[in-house]
Amino acid sequence: MDTTGVIFDIQSFSVHDGPGCRTTVFMSGCPLSCRWCANPESWSRTPHIMFSERSCRYNKGCSLCKDTCNRGGLSFANGKPVLNWETCDACTTFECAEACCYSGLKQCAKEYTVDQLMKILKRDSNNWGGKGGVTFSGGEPLMQNKFLVEILKECVKNGFHTAIETTAYTDEEVYLNVMKYVDFVFVDIKHMDRQKHKEKTGVYNDIILSNISSVANSQWQGRIIIRVPVIGGFNDDVENMSKLIYFMQENNLFEINILPFHTLGESKWRQLGKNYDYATSGSVSDAQMEEIQDLFLHNNIACYIGHDTAF
């Protein structure tokens, strides 16, 4: 098979991305640009560079990357590497990352063929046990739907339990075709108001809600859990959650996973030369998360906080 996919991480022994012990494959590319995103390195469909000042050894006298870039993307100021992000974002050769021995500069994402990825999954399957499997995450795995379908078909042939974590932001035909090979799905709803959704994610939510409804009302036999990252001051209000409850009930969906806001991705934004909007905002108290949970429970919707999802 010559179909290839771009992947920025593969995590074995994952226990929060579906039933049992799993391998989670993080695929590159995302049509959304959520301002709180924990994986901003996933936005680009192509391999790109990241710079971690914490990992860099410039303060120990290292200069292995010096003079590796002939396009003006890398310079030094007081012995410290300085990246020209406009130039670096267009790089395809990553000479500086190849020269770095300490992961200060690193290439994020690489191409895999279906056969190469299946070799890893078959190896990991020995550790999954009876309930485990593979989860495709991102980014948005549906952006690479041709590769995703090919790898899912191979997973089904091998009897692997399959799951995806998705925004559902794609053409309905693509979404329904992928779902034919999926047993379990976490699907995100960031906000029920289309304009507010666009303000913080870059896209309207119409396609997302439509695709969720299409699958929920189809003959698909898998399990759907709605997932909401709860962002203080954005989507944590009762009005938004009430609209979500109505949408779920209307589509016979009765499971939701609400995720407390965290800033674990902040360092990645810096490593990509980006500004992180939620460095000092967005937090939600445990008490408020429980209040939101109670709102769903009182409407007969199973609501799991964080990693407490019932698998």
N, C-alpha and C positions, 0 to 999 in steps of 0.2 A: 504494500500500500504506500502511495506517495503523498497522501494527504498529511499535512503538518499542522501543528498547533503551537501557539506561543504560550508558555507557562512560566510564571514567575516564582512559584514555590510548590513543593510537594511535601506534605506533612504526613508521616506515618504515625500510627498509634493515636489518632484523633478520637476523642470520645464525646464531643459536643456537636458534631455536624451530622447527626443521624444516629440510627440504632447501632448499638454495639461499638466495638473497636473498628476504626475505619482508616482509610487513606484519603486525605483531602487534597485535591488537585486544584491549585489556584491559577485560573486562566486569565491572560492579559486582555485588556480592553474593557471599557465601560462607557455606555452612552450617557450616564449620569455623572455629575461632578459635585457630590454632596460635600458641603463645607465642613463637615465633621468627620469625613471618611477616615477610617483607620488604616486603609490600604491605598493611599494615593498613588503608589507606584503601579497600581493595577490599571490606571486610567488609560495609559498608552497601549495600543495594540502591538507596538513593535518594541524590541529590546532597547534599553536606554541606560543612562549612567546615574549613579547615586554617589553622594560624597558624605561620609560620616567623619566629622572632625574628631569625635571621640575615639574612633578606631585608628585614625591617621597617626603616624609616628613622626610627623614633621618636627615636633618638639624634642625628639631624640636624635635629630640630625638627618633623618631619612629624606632623600630626594630622588628616589628611584623613578618617579613619574615625570621628573623634570625633563623637558625637551622631547617628550614622547608625542605631543600633539603639534602638528604642523599647520593647524587651522586657527590657532589663536584661542582655543577653548580653555587652555590651562596656563595660568601664570602664577608667580609667587610674590607675596608681599610679607616682608619680615620673616621669611622662611616658611610661610604658610601657603598651601595651595589655594588659589582663588579661581573659581570656575566662571566662565562666560556662558550662562545657561542657554542663551539663544543659540550659540554655536553648539554647545554640548547636546542640546535636545535633538539636533539634526545628525548627530554622530551615528555611524553604523559600524565602526571598526574597533573602538574601545581600546586603543593602544595603552592609554594611561591605566586602565583597570588591569590589563594583562601584566603591566609592570609592577603593580602594587602587590605587596606580600602580606598586607595586614587588613585587607577589606576596607580600607579607608575610601578607596575608589573601587566601585564594583559595577559590573554589568548586571542589570536587573532583567530577568526573563531570557529564555532561550527556546529554540524550536525543538519540538519532538515529533517524530513520526508516530503513527498509531502503534506500530510494532515496538518501538522503543518504550512508549508509555505502558503498553500491555506487559512488557517484560517486568517493569517495576511493580505493577499491580499484581501480577501472578506471584511474584516473590512475597509481597506484603500479605497476600491472601492467606498465607499460612498462619498469620497472627490475628486474623479477624474473628475467629470463632464462628459460632452458628448464626449470630445476628448481625455481624459486621458487613462491610462492603466498601464501596468507593463513593465519595461525594465530590461533585464538580462545583467549584466555587469561583470567586474572582475578586475584583472585577465582575464582569458579567459573562458567564460561559456561553450565553446564547449569541454573543457577538461573533463567536467562532463556531457557528452552528453546524457547518459541514464537517469539520473535524470532530465536534462533539457527537454528532450522530454516528459517525464511523466508530469512534471509541466506545460509545454506548452499545452499539450492536455487538462488538466483540465482548463487552462485559456480559451482556445477556447470554451470548453463546457459551460463556464460561460459568454461567450460573451465579454471577456476582449480584448482590443487592446494590441498586443504583439510587443515588440521590443527587439533587442539585440545590444550590442556594442561588436565588435569582431575583432580579428586579422585575422580570416579566416584561421588560421594555423591548419589544421586538414585534415583527409582523405576526399576526395570529396564525398564519399557515406554518411559519417556522416554529412557533411555540407549541402548537398541537402536534407537529411532527416529532419534535424532541421528546415531548411527554409520553409518547408511545413506548419509549424505552426506559422510562423513569418510574421507580417504585415510591419515591418519597420526595417531597419538595418543601423547602422553606422559601416562601415568597414574600418579599418586602413591600410594605405600604408605608411610605414616609409621611404622608399627609393626605387627608381626604379632600382638602380644598385645592383645586387645580392650580390656582395662581400662587398660593403659598408654596405648593410643591415645586413649582418652577423657580421661585425666588431662591430656594436653597439647594436645589438639585440640578437646575439647568434645563429641566424638561417638564412638560405637563404630565398629569397622571392618567389621562384618558385611556391610553393604550394599556397601561398596567392594569387598571380596574377591569377593562373589557376582557383582557386575556385571562385574568383570574376567574371572571364569570364564565367565560367560554369553557374552561377546563372543569370548573366546578359543576357545570350543567351538562357535561358530556358523559360519555360512557367510560371514561378513564377510571380505573379501579384503585389508583394509588392513594397515598395519604398526603393531605395538604395542611401545613401549619403556616398561618400568617405570622410574619415577624415584623415588629416595629421597634426601631431604635428610638427610645424616648429621649427627646432633646428638650431640655428646659427652655421655656420661652418660645418654642417653635410648635411642637405638636403634643404637648403634655396636658392640654386643657380638656375639660369635660366635653365641650362642644365637639371637638374633633374626635374624641374617643367614642362619643355617642353616635356620630355619623358612621364610624367604622363598625360599631356593633350592628347598626341597621344594615349596612352593606353585607356583613357576614351572615346575618340571619336571612337576608333576602336570597343569599346564594347557598344556604345550608352548610355554612362553614362554622365549626364550633371548637376550633383550637387556635390559640394565639400565643406567641412567645414575645414578651416585651423585654427589651434589652436596656439596662441602665446605661446612661451616657458615660463614656470614659475618654481620657485623652491619651491613650496608649499609642496612637498613631502620630502624635505631635512631632516626634523626632524625625519621622519619615518625611513630613512636609519640609522640614529644614534640609534634609539630605537631598531633596529634589529642588531646592531653591525656591520653595513656595511659602506664602504666608498662611498661617493657620488661624482661622477666624475664631475658633472656639477655645483658645488657650485659657481664657478667664471666664467663660460662660458655658451654659448648657447643662450643668450638673442638676441632678434630680435626687431628692432625699429618699431614703429607704421607705419612710412613711408615705411619701407621695406615690412611690411605685406600688405599695400595698393598696393604696386607695384606688389606683387605676385597676389593679388586679380585681379588687372587690366589685368594681363597676362591671367588669366582664362576667365574673362569677354570678352576680345577681341576675344576669341575663342569660344564664345557662350556657356560657361559653367557657371552656377550660382555658385558664390563663396561667402560663408558666413565666416566672421571672428569671431572667438570666439563663444560667445553665441547668435550671431545674426542670427542663422539658421531660415529660414522661415518654420515654421510648419503649 
